[in-house]
């Protein structure tokens, strides 16, 4: 009799222990996920420019990884992201040679803002949002975050089109995720604050089509005046690119930018510039990849890159980089790059030359 009582007691204790453990697991599973996330990024680099610039600063049309022969911080930021499904916002503060070079025209602490925006979902059933503030640019396939780009340094077209923008936008993503559509009202061509004397807003659009995880097609534009109204010159710019995963190991990006700006206020004539680019990335292993880039930038009238030479800025570029993923969030990279121009626009030993060769290596970590 005593044995039966003891056995029954043990079974009951086991049952209640299992039930308590199940309740504990249910409680753990039911814990809500926080809508607030904190992340960060740090990228240190070293560049050796064989033209050996006296002031240790790369040519003026290079805004990222632009310091010569010194270990430098390209970009470091800490970011807070909030998204509860109906309201979202981002705030990221940064430092580094990228912010010094690329935000040199901004005032005070604005130089240290990477992102600062807020958005509201305006449909209960559709992915339709209105956002306002400071954003990463809607133009191009490259960003300031090198770790997310196929090449270590930025292409000429990326360095000389907006990295960031400020204003407001409405965006819509289809339920399937195939289409993304956005319309923007902006403060100017890569501006947080508008140019003094400029009373006109700028506009843009973005249309992205992803029929599968192997193909991305994108069209982006900018329309506006980026000068004081006394010298108002309308600028029209279009960015087009496609990204293709050709095979498990091979990926391709092909892009073409073209822009036009009025030669003078109320002029019916325009100065144009354009730039084609192709990038191929081959995955050697899970951790190792190699990327080749070919590009050309033509701006003979100096709208974006002024040279004051007979043919303006007409430059071919080639690069090859090797990437090694030390960990999922840590990447080491090395890249060799050559720029060759029609005119002597580079400086070497106090003399003008038409080419520039440099090597860059970087270590980037995201968290």
Buried (B, 14 or more C-beta within 10 A) or exposed (E): EEEEEEEEEEEEEEEEEEEEEEEEEEEEEEEEEEBEEEEEBBBBBBBEBEBEBEEBBBBEBBBBBBBBEEEBBBBBBBBBBBBEEEEBBBBBBBBBBBBBBBBEEBEEEBBBBBBBBBBEBEEEEEEBBEBBBBBBBBBBBBBBBBBEBBBBBBBBBBBBBBBBBBBBBBBBBEEEEEBBBBBBBBBBBBBBEBBEEBEBBBBBBBBBBBEEEEEBBBEBBBBBBBBEEEEBBBBBBBBBBBBBBEEEEEBBBBBBBBBBBBEEEEEEEBBBBBBBBBBBBBBEEEEEBEBBBBBBBBBBBBBBBEBEBEEBBBBBBBBBBBBBBEEEEBBEBBBBBBBBBBBBBBBBEEEEEBBBBBEBBBBBBBE
